[in-house]
Amino acid sequence: MKKTLILALVLILSVLSLAKPLEVWLTGLTNEELSIFREIATDYTKQYGVEVVFTNLSWSDFENRFILAAASGEAPDIGGMGPLFAPELGLRGAVIDLKATFPDFDEVVANLPPGFFTALTYKGAVFGIPYNANITVAFQRNDILNDLGISSINTWEEMKKVLPKAQAQGSNMALQFGLTENVYADLNMFMWQRGADDYTPDLSRSGFDTPESIAAFKEYVSFYVDYHIPKEIPFFQAFSTGELFYMLQYQNMYTNLKIAAPQIAGKWSMVQVPGTYQGDTLVRSASAGGAALTIFKTSKMKNEAWNFIKWITSPRIQAEFSIRVMNQIPGSIFIPANREAVLNIDMPKEDLELLLKAADEGKISTYGLVAPRLRRRYLQFAAQKAILQGEDPEKAIREAADEHNTEIKRKEVEYARFIANLLKEQGK
């Protein structure tokens, strides 16, 4: 009897030791953040009886790593990646349509900002769930504005009136990305605020040459050409010295200023970006989105993977991770995608409410068939032509639209088979 019990115990332990762990690849975490993820994942293991093994990829090669893994059949169960890359893998059949697969999908995403999903969706299929938030906000020097008799700047038209006065006093404002390869984020902001986007709503044509996009591009160019804002500048230093009275940045700048600029404590505020009126509505959309969690089609643990995604995006776990990051890594800030979790972060309530508002009103690049690096390059070249070479802004953006349209047609042919398979799976 005793031998039988011992043998049974050995068999149980052997089975447990052979149980497959859930394999999760994330992208762009620091070693400290990954360590916190591992610590918190013990909660998932206790709850679901499944061990979690994490691998951290770099932003520089995550796309190649996921493509090779999918092609070789060695993909993880869950991949954490840039949002626009998730539909790319989804259309090619590497990751699954979460909305079509899991009946409780709508319940899971109900407390996540809807604008985050434009980068994760194609033809009704949703290929990823955001688990964090990067939100473009503005930072203003209240002391400099007060000296000018100004308390707030709510629209770009108001900004145009403030700029000459501030510049006369030796201060300026700066958009987030200058003329770098990320210029698209600044340009998209002006486009979104006028109701335009990179594509027409049916994704069949470029949105660059719509009347709204042309007006947005002209306004963007005008800030550099007519109002002489800087094309590049050391943001933190310039804001600290007063060379900048206003700048657009991600929320990370908040902790940088709190910790490393004590000399201007109490002299600045985090605010929403200026907006544009559409009728009677002030639209303040700016870049806001998050890294996405996907489930690979080859995973034999899809239900366990979905449970992990639900668990990691729950208010309790999101808040716990954020609090640990900010407590254990000085100067760091992790904004959860889950709205309820945001309100549990140790920051002033008014700042958290502002971040929530900016996230809810924010947007992210729409997924379309043209690779992001290409369509973003079209915008970068258009901006450089108009600002550095003096080309007519409308001509420059129309040329970008022509290039974009040509590539869209090519991609429609290349992706025809994949799109047909996707629609077939959806029963359309």
Secondary structure, 3 states (H helix, E strand, C coil): CHHHHHHHHHHHHHHHHHCCCEEEEEECCCHHHHHHHHHHHHHHHHHHCCCEEEEEECCCCHHHHHHHHHHHCCCCCEEEECCCHHHHHHHCCCECCHHHHCCCHHHHHCCCCHHHHHHCEECCEECCEECEEEEEEEEEEHHHHHHCCCCCCCEHHHHHHHHHHHHHCCCEEECCCCCCCCHHHHHHHHHHHCCCCCECCCCCCECCCCHHHHHHHHHHHHHHHCCCCCCCCCHHHHHHHCCEEEEEEECHHHHHHHHHCHHHCCCEEEECCCEEEECCEEECCCEEECCEEEEECCCCCHHHHHHHHHHHCCHHHHHHHHHHHHHHCCCCCCEECCHHHHCCCCCCHHHHHHHHHHHHHCECCCCCCCCHHHHHHHHHHHHHHHHHCCCCHHHHHHHHHHHHHHHHHHHHHHCHHHHHHHHHHCCC
